[in-house]
Amino acid sequence: MNSRRLRTLGLLAGLTAACVAGSATIDDPDPDPQDVCPPPPGEFPPTDCALVRGIAKVMGGQVLPGIPIRVDSVVGANYYYASNTATSGSDGRFSLTVFRTNRLKPPTNPDTATVELKTYAKPNPQARDSAIGRAPVLMYFAELGRPVKPSIVEAIFDLLSGR
């Protein structure tokens, strides 16, 4: 991990008091040219991606280590977002690539959407498994194969059951 990313993630540690009622997306002042959406795979690829990096916490500010996090959401009537599962580290940090499977309107500038990160009781959740916690976060999107502004977040999960 380069020093810029360490510096940016270090900013997350000081934000617990600033984000009591929901998740925060922190603007990254120095984008990395290596932050690029993967190229389109297969015959019917997704259209866009977001790179999400952050720290998983509960509403009281406690870090959530070793918790599975993924995106499996429909926003509005027709926008579907999905990712593989990431597991937060001992410090609560995680990283996800979130794909948007369709774009029905031309992208806005910036192209953003508020999408829920979900966490689960079992280590390898599948699409449509019941989540035990949700954290809505603002994500920046770009077309596949294009540079994308990372979404650096402090994800505050509202857990439905004890962990």
Beta strands, then each sheet from edge to edge (+ up, - down):
strand 1: 24-26
strand 2: 48-58
strand 3: 68-70
strand 4: 72-75
strand 5: 79-82
strand 6: 86-87
strand 7: 93-100
strand 8: 112-119
strand 9: 133-140
strand 10: 142-143
strand 11: 151-159
sheet 1: 1+ 11- 2- 7+ 5- 4+
sheet 2: 1+ 11- 9+ 8- 3+ 6-
sheet 3: 1+ 11- 2- 10+
end
